[in-house]
Amino acid sequence: MVLDNWKKIRNKQFEPVYLLYGTEAFLINETKQLLVDHVLEEDQKDFNLSVYDLEETPVEAALEDAETFPFMGETRLVILQNPQFLTSEKSKGKTEHNLKKMEEYLSHPAPYSIVVFSAPYEKLDERKKITKELKRMAAVIEAKKLTEQELKVWIRERAAANRVVIEENAAELLLALSGTNLFMLTSEIDKLALYAGDSQTITHEIVDRLTSRSLEQNIFSLVDKVVNRNVEAALRIYYDLLKQNEEPIKILSVLSGQFRLIYQVKELSRKGYGQQQIATALKIHPFRVKLAAGQANSFRDEELTRIIKMLADADYQMKTGGMKKEMLIEMILFQINSRK
């Protein structure tokens, strides 16, 4: 698990070779930054930190650097980015790599260097000898989407790094409002920690008052108000979006997407799919499935079908100029709220 490896790095328990791979860019970048900050002192970074793009530099040339003794320090850190030869895709560049030299290095890594292969790819080619050898010899960190539980642990640790604690219900609300994007969550936690100040606690109230809402999260909240038959609150959210210069057609598009998601989650759940299976099938985070499943319980199938058709009709009218765009969404919210 990524978070376990981060703890080891913070405790200066380093491995001679790391393989970071996956599509969660934040986790890859954060791991590299942790290594830079914990392996090297500030005055050593100019001398003992090297970063190579393997689409431009042969791997054997970069590893020669790893075999060079560190200057004015005890450890050299060498980061090798974009090792596309680990995948089944054809290399974009014309760089040739001597993979035999890489195999030799992996069997006897320099004791004074830490080498990091940073592979921002969803999959590696497990059939290749070099991939198998690297995964066997390196500390492997897979940067994939965190589960809901891992996200909550990560939020608590990020808060702790800011010397504050976050209440459990506050972490839940933060996920619901900000979504699962780690870059967005980082920005929000850092801001909330500053506000918490002397109290050193991020509460549910602080999160509710200060957290920035994306358009998608605002639409989720809007639907939630509709679910609870609170059309006034739903309209307030809608009017706030208009004040923020969100285009009605864009609001309608996201609103339609949320109701389609609710319908899909409801249908797949009926077929016996679990939340993780639904997330994989729809290519979304399981936390979004959990939230949509909660809303799905408040709608019958025929209601959802009617609402989706209503939204499709409104989309047509917006694009053909049949009625004022802002009024169309108002009418839909009233109609959904008064459903039988």
Secondary structure as the mmCIF struct_conf table of DSSP 4:
data_model
#
loop_
_struct_conf.conf_type_id
_struct_conf.id
_struct_conf.beg_label_comp_id
_struct_conf.beg_label_asym_id
_struct_conf.beg_label_seq_id
_struct_conf.end_label_comp_id
_struct_conf.end_label_asym_id
_struct_conf.end_label_seq_id
HELX_RH_AL_P HELX_RH_AL_P1 VAL A 2 ARG A 10
TURN_TY1_P TURN_TY1_P1 ASN A 11 LYS A 12
BEND BEND1 PRO A 16 PRO A 16
STRN STRN1 VAL A 17 TYR A 21
BEND BEND2 GLY A 22 THR A 23
HELX_RH_AL_P HELX_RH_AL_P2 ALA A 25 VAL A 39
BEND BEND3 LEU A 40 LEU A 40
HELX_RH_3T_P HELX_RH_3T_P1 GLU A 42 GLN A 44
HELX_RH_AL_P HELX_RH_AL_P3 LYS A 45 ASN A 48
STRN STRN2 LEU A 49 ASP A 53
TURN_TY1_P TURN_TY1_P2 LEU A 54 GLU A 56
BEND BEND4 THR A 57 THR A 57
HELX_RH_AL_P HELX_RH_AL_P4 VAL A 59 ALA A 66
TURN_TY1_P TURN_TY1_P3 GLU A 67 GLU A 67
BEND BEND5 THR A 68 THR A 68
HELX_LH_PP_P HELX_LH_PP_P1 PHE A 69 PRO A 70
BEND BEND6 PHE A 71 GLU A 74
STRN STRN3 ARG A 76 GLN A 81
HELX_RH_3T_P HELX_RH_3T_P2 GLN A 84 LEU A 86
BEND BEND7 THR A 87 GLU A 89
HELX_LH_PP_P HELX_LH_PP_P2 LYS A 90 SER A 91
BEND BEND8 LYS A 92 GLY A 93
HELX_RH_AL_P HELX_RH_AL_P5 LEU A 99 SER A 107
BEND BEND9 HIS A 108 HIS A 108
TURN_TY1_P TURN_TY1_P4 PRO A 111 TYR A 112
STRN STRN4 SER A 113 ALA A 119
BEND BEND10 GLU A 122 GLU A 122
TURN_TY1_P TURN_TY1_P5 GLU A 126 ARG A 127
BEND BEND11 LYS A 128 LYS A 128
HELX_RH_AL_P HELX_RH_AL_P6 LYS A 129 MET A 137
BEND BEND12 ALA A 138 ALA A 138
STRN STRN5 ALA A 139 GLU A 142
HELX_LH_PP_P HELX_LH_PP_P3 LYS A 145 THR A 147
HELX_RH_AL_P HELX_RH_AL_P7 GLU A 148 ALA A 161
TURN_TY1_P TURN_TY1_P6 ASN A 162 ARG A 163
STRN STRN6 VAL A 165 ILE A 166
HELX_RH_AL_P HELX_RH_AL_P8 GLU A 168 SER A 178
BEND BEND13 THR A 180 THR A 180
HELX_RH_AL_P HELX_RH_AL_P9 LEU A 182 ALA A 196
HELX_RH_3T_P HELX_RH_3T_P3 GLY A 197 SER A 199
STRN STRN7 THR A 201 ILE A 202
HELX_RH_AL_P HELX_RH_AL_P10 HIS A 204 LEU A 210
HELX_LH_PP_P HELX_LH_PP_P4 THR A 211 SER A 214
HELX_RH_AL_P HELX_RH_AL_P11 LEU A 215 VAL A 227
TURN_TY1_P TURN_TY1_P7 ASN A 228 ARG A 229
HELX_RH_AL_P HELX_RH_AL_P12 VAL A 231 LYS A 243
TURN_TY1_P TURN_TY1_P8 GLN A 244 ASN A 245
HELX_RH_AL_P HELX_RH_AL_P13 PRO A 248 ARG A 270
TURN_TY1_P TURN_TY1_P9 LYS A 271 GLY A 272
HELX_RH_AL_P HELX_RH_AL_P14 GLN A 275 LEU A 282
TURN_TY1_P TURN_TY1_P10 LYS A 283 LYS A 283
BEND BEND14 ILE A 284 ILE A 284
HELX_RH_AL_P HELX_RH_AL_P15 PRO A 286 ALA A 296
TURN_TY1_P TURN_TY1_P11 ASN A 297 SER A 298
HELX_RH_AL_P HELX_RH_AL_P16 ASP A 301 THR A 320
TURN_TY1_P TURN_TY1_P12 GLY A 321 GLY A 321
BEND BEND15 MET A 323 MET A 323
HELX_RH_AL_P HELX_RH_AL_P17 LYS A 325 ASN A 337
TURN_TY1_P TURN_TY1_P13 SER A 338 SER A 338
#
